[in-house]
């Protein structure tokens, strides 16, 4: 962005020789493919100390995905500083200063790859200009290295700390004019760096949201109705108020929207709030709380009823057509073989290891909040609306989260803290228990899908019919309950139709879960492709490669301007790579042991995975190894972190195979981890991850490795046993992990 001198000086500050520079930008390009991201310039904020130490602000929230490390790496690389001289600080919430601050959708890398490198390059150019002016030499004769500007002709050198005050007088260049490094010169990007918070985490330092402490604050717990939205009729509040450490007990009427299709942030639930000097005092007092509830309209929710409604819906035509081309009926009638199957996935919780919580401090006319939110801009807006103060009067601090996976898009715990702080006139910290977290989550929606496909005499897929059954009212689905009309194999089968039926209303929160949109759907699509391969006596790898080699149907051609556009060559590439890694084509059949393959494209990235499993006589599954091949573009910014992120995503996918949320009388049945198994270390497979570098701009790694892990394992179970898993969790098919 071009800035006049006056604006530039407003953005800079010199104190003790330190120099601060910021660039402004717009989040307009969120969701656009990488080639357009260089048109925006989110703030990069850098401070250079007199000793040459460089502090880089981490603009995005951090919940374990590594953005607090790898985004500053982009700036440091183009600044040409030594990473050991870099310090990273978490930026505050200020979209005017920092631009788009957001955690989710694997967007951190594609959104920031171009602008943050350009900010680093602008810094380098300004420091070179300062040195050249000081020495009276052309800037073109100066170079940089490890935090120094060099003039080889005269042998002079100056450190960035020495040059920072003079650089303050140099107007920043337009970011689209700066010269970026040749990637062959990279010394930081592509080289593994330890996470900037790793040492603090190992030492147990208080860096997470749950660790926030403020002078004079109260700790709060909220007892909510087991049925979502149910209200308090009576409660023994006076008795609870007399218990040790308790300072206040109050009934919270709640702020839930009346819209039957709950938005992502529908408000706070009715509850009884207990505020005490410590969390344990508040939680202990809750054990004596007796509440009579008005359960409201949500008691109709029952997993048994949902299943019955889905089965009935599948006997009827689509409620609405989502995608259709070719003559599916004629192709099915002329097919040599027709295969049918029905799959189902359950509601799923997020199960972040750090439960939900937030700390707020309201004073007349202003608010401060310390939050682990994924979406700080929305948090500020909601907090301003709740307190009736201008958004500019809300100061939000980003605090590291102990896991997120989409859960922290819903700012319910934040709003509870804000509301209670305003009522009490002092700081309030809300901390949910594990039971709160599991019973009042924003769940990944359940779904039932019936599939029918036709094969010709040579085993080629000629027709595909898919009926997707979901939740909502009218033609509106619940949050994250819809479907993408572009999901593979759409576009690569001659005749195709996808329809949707909204079979059941739903009155609890739903929302995105890691790899939203395809989190459970990939299990279904990739499993059915494996079924088609088995029915035709073909290798499932070869069947997928054949589909991807076909000419795409109209509307499915590679479209760089559309993030959901599949590039078939990239998906073929990771399939070929993982086949080579796992020796897929030379595998041998063994009784009780098998290999399965699956692949998918989501959030601009491509992953293919092969699992090797064994199954004993009691249907206990041991996953021995998973090979994973990913295509995230031309550069893996922080390889060690990328590998670890892939490990975590794969293990989380396997964990989801044993989890579910069910309802009875409107209440969630599962309350804690004893009913939501987590994969144990002894159960975790050996995992090998490789990345296939391509010419495309780098993309994200938060999501894409998770979805293929599940069908890779279930397809391997079929190879080992001849038994299909069509319903998750796997216990409903008679399986468990050993």
C-alpha positions in Angstrom: 0.0 0.0 0.0 1.2 3.6 -0.7 1.3 5.9 2.2 1.9 9.6 2.4 4.6 10.8 4.8 2.1 12.0 7.3 0.3 8.7 7.5 3.6 6.9 7.6 4.8 9.0 10.6 1.6 8.2 12.4 2.3 4.5 12.0 5.9 4.7 13.2 7.5 5.3 16.6 11.0 5.6 17.7 11.9 4.9 21.3 15.4 4.1 22.6 16.5 3.5 19.0 13.7 1.0 18.3 11.8 1.4 15.0 8.2 0.3 14.4 6.6 -0.1 10.9 3.2 -1.3 9.9 1.4 -1.9 6.7 -2.4 -1.9 6.4 -4.6 -4.1 4.3 -8.0 -5.4 3.6 -9.3 -9.0 4.2 -11.3 -8.8 1.0 -9.5 -11.8 -0.5 -10.4 -14.3 2.2 -11.4 -17.5 0.6 -9.8 -16.7 -2.7 -7.0 -18.8 -4.2 -3.4 -17.9 -3.6 -2.7 -16.1 -6.8 -5.0 -13.3 -5.6 -3.8 -13.1 -2.1 -0.9 -10.8 -3.2 -3.5 -8.0 -3.7 -3.9 -7.6 0.1 -1.5 -6.5 2.7 -2.4 -7.5 6.3 -0.3 -5.6 8.8 3.1 -6.8 9.5 4.4 -5.3 12.6 8.2 -5.3 13.3 10.3 -3.8 16.0 14.1 -3.5 15.8 16.1 -3.0 19.0 19.5 -1.2 19.1 21.2 -4.5 19.6 19.7 -5.8 16.3 17.2 -8.1 17.9 14.0 -8.2 15.8 10.6 -8.6 17.3 7.9 -9.7 14.9 4.2 -9.6 15.8 2.3 -12.8 15.2 -1.0 -11.5 13.8 -3.2 -14.6 13.9 -4.6 -16.7 16.8 -2.6 -19.7 17.7 -4.2 -23.0 18.8 -1.4 -25.5 18.0 -1.4 -25.1 14.2 1.9 -23.2 14.2 1.0 -19.9 12.7 2.6 -18.0 15.6 5.9 -19.4 14.3 5.6 -19.8 10.5 4.0 -16.5 9.7 6.8 -14.5 11.4 9.2 -16.8 9.4 7.9 -15.3 6.2 8.7 -11.8 7.3 12.1 -12.7 8.8 13.1 -14.5 5.6 12.6 -11.5 3.4 14.0 -9.1 5.9 17.2 -11.2 5.8 17.6 -11.6 9.5 19.0 -14.6 11.4 16.1 -16.5 13.0 18.1 -16.8 16.3 17.8 -13.0 16.5 14.0 -13.0 16.1 11.6 -12.7 19.0 7.9 -13.2 18.4 5.0 -11.5 20.3 1.3 -12.1 20.0 -0.4 -9.2 18.4 -3.5 -7.7 19.9 -6.8 -7.6 18.1 -6.9 -4.6 15.7 -8.1 -5.2 12.2 -7.2 -1.6 11.2 -3.6 -2.2 12.4 -3.1 -5.9 11.6 -5.6 -6.6 8.9 -7.4 -9.9 8.8 -6.8 -11.9 12.0 -8.3 -15.3 11.7 -7.7 -19.0 12.6 -9.5 -21.6 10.4 -9.9 -23.2 7.1 -6.2 -23.7 6.7 -6.0 -20.1 5.5 -3.0 -18.7 7.4 -0.5 -19.7 4.8 -2.4 -18.9 1.5 -3.7 -15.6 2.9 -0.4 -14.4 4.2 2.3 -16.0 2.0 2.6 -13.2 -0.4 1.8 -10.1 1.7 4.0 -11.0 4.7 7.0 -11.8 2.5 6.5 -8.4 0.8 6.4 -6.7 4.1 9.7 -8.3 5.0 11.1 -7.3 1.6 10.0 -3.7 2.2 11.8 -3.7 5.5 14.9 -4.9 3.8 14.6 -2.2 1.1 14.2 0.6 3.7 17.2 -0.5 5.7 19.3 -0.7 2.6 18.2 2.8 1.6 19.1 4.1 5.1 22.6 2.5 4.8 23.1 3.7 1.3 22.2 7.3 2.3 24.6 7.2 5.3 27.5 5.9 3.2 26.7 8.0 0.1 26.6 5.0 -2.2 23.9 3.7 -4.6 21.4 1.4 -2.9 21.9 -1.0 -5.8 25.5 -1.6 -4.6 24.3 -2.8 -1.1 23.3 -6.2 -0.1 22.0 -7.8 3.1 22.9 -10.8 5.2 21.8 -12.0 8.6 20.6 -8.6 9.9 23.3 -6.5 8.3 23.6 -4.2 5.3 26.8 -4.7 3.4 28.7 -2.6 0.8 31.3 -4.9 -0.6 33.1 -2.3 -2.6 34.1 -0.3 0.5 34.0 -3.2 3.0 31.5 -1.4 5.1 28.8 -3.1 7.2 26.0 -1.8 9.5 23.6 -3.8 11.7 19.9 -3.4 11.4 19.8 -2.0 15.0 22.2 0.7 14.1 20.2 1.6 10.9 16.7 1.5 12.4 16.4 5.2 13.5 17.5 6.4 10.1 15.2 4.0 8.3 12.4 5.7 10.1 12.9 8.7 7.7 12.5 6.5 4.6 9.0 6.3 3.2 7.8 2.7 2.9 7.7 1.4 -0.7 4.5 0.1 -2.4 4.4 -3.6 -1.6 3.8 -4.6 -5.2 7.1 -3.0 -6.2 9.4 -4.7 -3.7 11.8 -7.3 -4.9 11.4 -10.7 -3.4 14.2 -13.2 -2.8 15.0 -16.0 -5.2 13.7 -19.1 -3.3 17.1 -20.6 -3.8 18.4 -18.0 -1.3 16.0 -19.0 1.5 17.7 -19.7 4.8 14.5 -19.7 7.0 11.6 -20.8 4.8 11.9 -24.6 4.2 14.1 -25.1 7.3 12.6 -26.5 10.4 12.3 -24.1 13.3 11.1 -24.9 16.8 7.8 -23.5 17.8 8.2 -20.1 19.5 6.1 -21.3 22.5 7.5 -24.8 22.8 9.9 -24.1 25.6 7.2 -22.2 27.6 4.8 -25.1 27.1 7.4 -27.7 28.3 8.1 -25.6 31.3 4.4 -25.2 32.1 4.4 -21.5 31.8 0.9 -19.8 32.0 0.4 -19.0 28.3 -3.0 -20.5 27.6 -6.4 -19.0 28.0 -7.1 -21.0 31.1 -4.1 -19.5 32.7 -5.2 -15.8 32.6 -5.3 -14.1 36.0 -6.4 -10.6 36.8 -6.4 -8.7 40.1 -9.7 -9.0 42.0 -11.3 -11.3 39.4 -14.1 -13.7 40.2 -14.3 -17.2 38.8 -17.6 -18.4 37.3 -19.2 -21.6 36.4 -22.6 -21.9 34.7 -25.1 -24.7 35.1 -27.0 -25.0 31.8 -30.1 -27.0 31.0 -29.4 -30.5 29.7 -31.7 -29.7 26.9 -30.4 -26.9 24.7 -32.1 -23.6 25.4 -34.1 -24.8 28.4 -34.7 -22.1 31.0 -34.5 -22.0 34.8 -37.9 -22.3 36.7 -36.5 -22.5 40.2 -33.1 -22.9 41.8 -31.8 -23.0 45.4 -29.7 -19.9 44.7 -29.9 -18.5 48.2 -28.5 -21.7 49.7 -25.6 -21.8 47.2 -24.8 -18.2 47.9 -23.9 -19.1 51.5 -21.3 -21.7 50.5 -17.5 -21.1 51.1 -16.0 -18.6 48.7 -19.2 -17.9 46.8 -19.7 -14.2 46.1 -22.8 -14.3 43.8 -25.4 -16.7 42.4 -27.6 -15.4 39.6 -30.0 -16.7 37.0 -28.9 -15.9 33.5 -31.9 -15.6 31.2 -29.7 -16.0 28.1 -29.6 -14.3 24.7 -30.5 -17.1 22.3 -31.9 -16.2 18.9 -35.4 -17.3 18.1 -34.3 -18.4 14.6 -34.9 -22.2 14.4 -31.8 -22.5 12.3 -29.2 -21.3 14.8 -26.4 -19.2 13.4 -22.8 -19.8 14.3 -23.0 -17.4 17.2 -26.6 -17.7 18.5 -26.0 -16.1 21.9 -25.6 -17.5 25.4 -27.7 -20.2 26.9 -29.9 -19.7 30.0 -28.1 -20.9 33.1 -27.5 -20.5 36.8 -24.2 -18.7 37.3 -22.1 -19.2 40.4 -19.2 -16.7 41.0 -16.6 -17.4 43.6 -13.1 -16.6 44.7 -11.7 -19.7 43.0 -12.9 -22.0 40.3 -12.9 -25.0 42.6 -15.1 -23.2 45.1 -17.6 -22.3 42.3 -17.5 -25.9 40.9 -17.9 -27.5 44.3 -20.9 -25.3 45.0 -22.4 -26.4 41.8 -22.6 -29.9 43.1 -25.2 -28.8 45.6 -27.2 -26.8 43.1 -30.8 -28.0 42.5 -32.5 -26.6 39.4 -36.0 -27.2 38.1 -35.9 -26.7 34.4 -38.4 -25.6 31.7 -36.9 -27.9 29.0 -38.7 -26.0 26.2 -39.1 -27.4 22.7 -35.8 -29.2 22.4 -36.9 -32.5 24.0 -37.9 -33.9 20.6 -34.3 -34.5 19.8 -33.5 -38.2 19.8 -30.9 -40.1 17.8 -33.3 -43.0 17.4 -35.9 -40.6 15.8 -33.3 -39.0 13.7 -32.3 -42.4 12.2 -35.9 -43.3 11.5 -36.5 -39.9 9.8 -33.4 -40.4 7.7 -34.5 -43.9 6.6 -37.9 -42.6 5.6 -36.4 -39.7 3.6 -34.3 -42.2 1.6 -37.5 -43.8 0.4 -38.6 -40.6 -1.2 -37.2 -38.4 -4.0 -34.7 -35.7 -3.3 -35.9 -32.7 -1.4 -33.8 -30.6 -3.7 -31.3 -31.3 -6.5 -27.8 -30.1 -5.7 -25.9 -31.2 -8.9 -27.1 -33.1 -11.9 -25.6 -33.8 -15.4 -25.9 -36.6 -17.8 -28.7 -39.2 -17.9 -28.3 -41.2 -14.6 -31.4 -43.3 -14.9 -30.5 -44.5 -18.4 -26.9 -45.2 -17.5 -28.0 -47.2 -14.4 -30.5 -49.2 -16.5 -27.8 -50.0 -19.1 -25.0 -50.8 -16.5 -23.6 -54.3 -16.3 -23.6 -54.0 -12.5 -25.3 -51.7 -10.1 -24.1 -51.2 -6.5 -26.0 -49.6 -3.7 -25.0 -48.7 -0.1 -26.1 -46.5 2.7 -23.6 -44.8 5.0 -24.0 -42.7 8.1 -21.8 -40.5 10.3 -22.8 -39.2 13.7 -22.7 -35.8 15.4 -19.2 -35.2 16.7 -17.8 -33.1 19.5 -14.6 -31.0 19.2 -13.1 -32.2 22.4 -10.5 -29.5 22.7 -8.1 -30.5 25.5 -8.5 -27.0 26.9 -12.2 -26.6 27.7 -14.0 -23.4 26.7 -13.4 -20.3 28.8 -12.7 -16.6 28.7 -11.8 -13.7 30.9 -13.5 -10.2 30.7 -13.2 -7.0 32.5 -16.0 -4.4 32.0 -15.9 -0.9 33.2 -18.4 1.8 32.2 -17.8 2.6 28.6 -15.0 0.1 27.9 -14.3 -3.6 27.9 -11.2 -5.8 27.9 -11.4 -9.5 27.0 -8.7 -12.2 27.0 -9.9 -14.9 24.6 -8.9 -18.0 22.7 -11.3 -17.2 19.9 -10.6 -18.2 16.3 -12.3 -15.0 15.0 -11.3 -11.9 17.0 -13.2 -9.5 14.8 -16.5 -11.2 15.4 -15.7 -11.4 19.1 -15.3 -7.7 19.3 -18.5 -7.0 17.4 -20.5 -9.4 19.6 -19.0 -8.0 22.8 -19.8 -4.5 21.7 -23.4 -5.4 20.9 -23.8 -7.2 24.3 -22.5 -4.3 26.4 -23.9 -1.5 24.3 -20.6 0.2 23.8 -18.8 1.2 20.6 -16.7 -1.6 19.1 -13.7 0.7 19.3 -14.1 0.6 23.1 -13.6 -3.2 23.1 -9.9 -4.3 23.6 -9.5 -7.9 22.8 -6.3 -9.9 23.6 -5.5 -13.1 21.7 -4.4 -15.9 24.1 -3.0 -19.2 23.0 -5.7 -21.9 22.8 -5.2 -25.6 23.8 -6.9 -26.8 20.7 -9.7 -25.4 18.6 -10.6 -27.4 15.5 -13.5 -25.0 14.7 -15.0 -24.9 18.2 -13.8 -21.5 19.0 -15.6 -19.9 16.2 -18.6 -19.9 18.6 -17.9 -17.2 21.2 -20.3 -18.5 23.8 -17.9 -18.7 26.7 -16.6 -15.2 25.8 -20.1 -13.7 25.9 -20.8 -15.4 29.2 -17.7 -13.7 30.7 -18.6 -10.4 29.2 -22.2 -10.5 30.4 -21.1 -11.5 34.0 -18.4 -8.9 34.2 -20.8 -6.2 33.2 -23.3 -7.4 35.9 -20.6 -7.6 38.6 -18.6 -4.5 37.6 -15.3 -6.4 38.0 -13.2 -9.0 36.1 -14.8 -12.4 35.6 -13.2 -15.6 34.4 -15.5 -18.3 33.0 -14.1 -21.8 32.8 -16.2 -24.7 31.6 -15.8 -28.2 33.0 -15.3 -31.1 30.6 -18.9 -32.1 31.0 -20.0 -28.5 30.1 -17.7 -28.7 27.0 -19.1 -32.0 25.8 -22.8 -31.4 26.5 -22.9 -27.8 25.1 -20.6 -28.0 22.0 -21.3 -26.8 18.5 -21.3 -30.3 17.0 -20.2 -31.5 13.6 -23.6 -32.4 12.0 -24.6 -36.0 11.5 -25.6 -37.2 8.0 -26.9 -40.2 6.2 -26.1 -40.8 2.5 -27.5 -43.4 0.2 -25.4 -44.1 -2.9 -26.1 -46.0 -6.1 -23.5 -46.4 -8.9 -23.4 -48.3 -12.2 -20.4 -50.1 -13.7 -20.0 -51.2 -17.4 -18.7 -54.6 -18.4 -15.1 -53.4 -18.2 -15.6 -52.1 -14.6 -15.7 -48.4 -15.5 -18.0 -46.2 -13.4 -20.7 -44.8 -15.7 -23.3 -43.4 -13.3 -23.5 -42.1 -9.8 -26.7 -41.3 -7.7 -26.3 -39.8 -4.3 -29.0 -38.9 -1.7 -27.7 -36.7 1.2 -30.0 -36.5 4.2 -29.3 -33.7 6.7 -30.9 -31.4 9.3 -32.6 -28.0 9.1 -36.0 -26.5 8.3 -37.5 -25.7 4.9 -34.6 -25.4 2.5 -32.2 -24.1 5.1 -29.7 -26.5 6.6 -28.1 -26.2 10.0 -24.6 -24.7 10.3 -22.1 -27.0 8.5 -25.0 -29.3 7.5 -24.9 -28.6 3.8 -22.9 -30.2 1.0 -20.5 -29.1 -1.7 -21.7 -29.9 -5.2 -18.1 -30.0 -6.5 -16.8 -32.8 -4.2 -14.9 -35.6 -6.1 -15.9 -37.8 -7.9 -18.5 -35.2 -9.1 -17.4 -34.0 -12.6 -15.4 -37.2 -13.4 -18.3 -39.7 -13.9 -20.3 -39.5 -17.1 -23.7 -39.3 -15.5 -24.1 -37.9 -12.0 -26.7 -36.6 -9.7 -26.6 -35.4 -6.1 -29.7 -34.5 -4.1 -30.4 -33.3 -0.6 -33.2 -33.8 1.8 -33.7 -32.0 5.1 -35.3 -34.7 7.1 -35.2 -33.5 10.7 -35.2 -30.2 12.6 -32.4 -29.7 15.1 -32.3 -27.4 18.1 -28.7 -27.4 19.3 -25.6 -25.7 18.1 -23.7 -27.1 15.2 -20.6 -25.8 13.5 -17.4 -26.6 11.6 -15.1 -29.3 12.7 -11.6 -29.8 11.4 -11.9 -30.1 7.6 -15.4 -28.7 7.7 -17.7 -29.8 4.9 -15.7 -32.9 4.1 -14.8 -34.1 7.6 -17.2 -37.1 7.5 -18.1 -37.0 3.8 -14.7 -38.2 2.6 -15.1 -41.4 4.6 -18.3 -42.1 2.6 -17.1 -41.1 -0.9 -13.8 -42.8 -0.7 -15.3 -46.0 0.9 -17.9 -46.3 -1.8 -15.2 -45.8 -4.5 -13.4 -48.7 -2.8 -16.6 -50.7 -3.0 -16.9 -50.1 -6.7 -13.3 -51.2 -7.2 -14.0 -54.4 -5.3 -17.3 -55.1 -7.2 -15.5 -54.8 -10.5 -12.4 -56.7 -9.4 -10.2 -53.7 -9.9 -7.4 -52.1 -7.9 -9.0 -49.1 -6.0 -5.9 -47.0 -6.8 -6.2 -47.7 -10.5 -9.9 -46.9 -10.5 -9.3 -43.5 -8.9 -6.5 -42.7 -11.3 -8.7 -43.6 -14.2 -11.4 -41.3 -13.0 -9.0 -38.4 -12.6 -7.6 -39.0 -16.1 -11.0 -38.4 -17.7 -12.0 -35.1 -19.2 -13.9 -33.1 -16.5 -17.6 -32.4 -17.0 -18.6 -28.8 -17.9 -18.2 -26.6 -14.8 -15.6 -28.9 -13.3 -12.6 -27.8 -15.3 -9.7 -26.5 -13.3 -10.6 -23.0 -12.3 -7.9 -21.2 -10.4 -10.4 -18.5 -9.3 -12.5 -21.0 -7.4 -11.0 -22.5 -4.2 -13.2 -25.7 -4.5 -11.8 -26.4 -8.0 -10.1 -29.7 -8.1 -6.8 -30.0 -10.0 -6.9 -33.7 -11.0 -3.2 -33.9 -11.8 -2.4 -32.8 -8.2 -4.7 -35.5 -6.7 -3.2 -38.1 -9.1 0.3 -36.9 -8.0 -0.3 -37.6 -4.3 -2.0 -40.9 -5.1 1.0 -42.0 -7.1 3.4 -40.8 -4.4 1.7 -42.6 -1.6 1.4 -45.8 -3.7 5.2 -45.7 -4.1 5.8 -44.9 -0.4 3.7 -47.9 0.7 4.7 -50.3 -2.0 1.0 -50.5 -2.8 1.3 -52.2 -6.2 3.4 -55.0 -4.8 1.3 -55.6 -1.7 0.4 -59.2 -1.0 -2.9 -60.6 0.4 -2.8 -61.9 4.0 -5.5 -63.3 6.1 -6.6 -60.8 8.7 -4.2 -58.1 7.4 -4.8 -55.6 4.7 -4.1 -52.2 3.2 -6.5 -49.5 2.2 -6.1 -46.3 0.2 -7.9 -43.0 0.1 -7.3 -39.4 -1.1 -9.0 -36.1 -1.2 -8.7 -32.4 -1.9 -9.9 -29.7 0.5 -8.9 -26.3 1.7 -6.6 -25.9 -1.4 -4.4 -28.9 -0.4 -4.2 -32.5 -1.5 -3.5 -35.6 0.5 -3.5 -39.3 -0.2 -3.0 -42.0 2.5 -2.5 -45.7 2.7 -3.2 -47.6 5.9 -2.0 -51.1 6.9 -4.1 -52.8 9.5 -4.7 -56.2 11.1 -8.0 -57.4 12.6 -8.2 -60.2 15.1 -11.0 -62.7 15.8 -12.8 -60.3 18.0 -12.8 -57.6 15.3 -10.2 -55.5 17.2 -8.3 -53.3 14.7 -4.6 -52.6 15.0 -3.4 -49.9 12.7 0.2 -50.7 12.0 1.2 -47.9 9.7 -0.1 -45.0 7.7 1.7 -43.5 4.8 0.6 -39.9 3.8 1.6 -37.9 0.7 0.6 -34.2 0.6 0.7 -31.5 -2.0 0.6 -28.1 -0.3 2.3 -26.2 -3.1 5.8 -25.0 -3.8 7.1 -24.6 -0.2 6.7 -26.3 3.1 7.5 -23.3 5.3 8.4 -25.1 8.5 8.9 -28.8 7.6 9.1 -30.2 11.2 6.0 -28.4 12.2 4.2 -29.5 9.0 5.1 -33.1 9.7 3.9 -32.9 13.3 0.6 -31.2 12.1 0.1 -34.1 9.7 0.7 -36.6 12.4 -1.8 -34.9 14.7 -4.5 -34.7 12.0 -4.2 -38.3 11.1 -4.4 -39.5 14.7 -7.4 -37.2 15.3 -9.1 -38.7 12.3 -8.6 -42.2 13.8 -9.9 -40.9 17.1 -13.1 -39.7 15.5 -13.7 -43.3 14.3 -14.7 -44.2 17.9 -16.6 -41.0 18.9 -20.2 -39.8 18.6 -22.7 -37.6 20.2 -26.2 -39.0 20.7 -29.4 -37.5 22.0 -32.2 -38.8 24.2 -35.1 -36.6 25.1 -33.1 -33.6 23.9 -30.2 -34.3 26.2 -26.7 -35.3 25.1 -25.9 -38.8 26.3 -22.1 -38.6 26.4 -20.6 -36.5 29.2 -16.9 -37.2 29.4 -13.9 -39.0 27.8 -15.0 -42.3 29.4 -17.7 -42.2 26.7 -15.6 -40.5 24.0 -12.4 -42.6 23.6 -9.2 -40.9 22.6 -6.6 -42.9 20.7 -3.9 -44.0 23.1 -0.2 -43.8 22.4 -0.1 -47.7 22.2 -2.8 -47.6 19.6 -1.2 -45.0 17.4 0.3 -46.2 14.2 3.7 -45.5 12.7 3.2 -42.6 10.4 5.3 -41.5 7.4 4.6 -38.2 5.7 6.1 -36.8 2.5 5.3 -33.7 0.6 5.2 -33.4 -3.2 6.4 -30.0 -4.2 4.5 -28.4 -7.1 4.6 -25.0 -8.8 1.5 -23.7 -6.9 1.6 -21.1 -4.2 1.8 -22.7 -0.7 -1.4 -23.7 1.0 -2.4 -24.7 4.5 -2.1 -27.9 6.6 -4.7 -27.6 9.3 -7.3 -29.8 7.7 -6.4 -31.8 4.6 -4.6 -34.8 6.1 -7.5 -35.8 8.4 -10.4 -36.8 6.1 -8.5 -39.5 4.1 -7.2 -41.2 7.2 -10.6 -42.7 8.1 -11.5 -44.4 4.8 -7.9 -45.5 4.4 -8.4 -47.5 7.6 -11.9 -48.7 6.9 -10.9 -49.8 3.3 -7.9 -51.7 4.9 -10.4 -53.4 7.3 -12.3 -54.6 4.3 -9.2 -55.8 2.6 -8.3 -57.7 5.8 -11.7 -59.2 6.6 -14.1 -58.7 3.7 -16.4 -56.7 6.0 -17.5 -53.1 5.2 -17.7 -50.4 7.7 -20.5 -48.1 6.5 -21.5 -46.5 9.8 -19.4 -44.5 12.3 -18.4 -44.9 15.1 -16.9 -48.3 14.2 -18.5 -50.0 17.2 -21.8 -49.9 15.3 -20.2 -52.2 12.8 -18.9 -54.5 15.5 -15.3 -53.2 15.5 -13.0 -51.5 18.0 -9.4 -50.5 18.1 -7.2 -53.0 19.9 
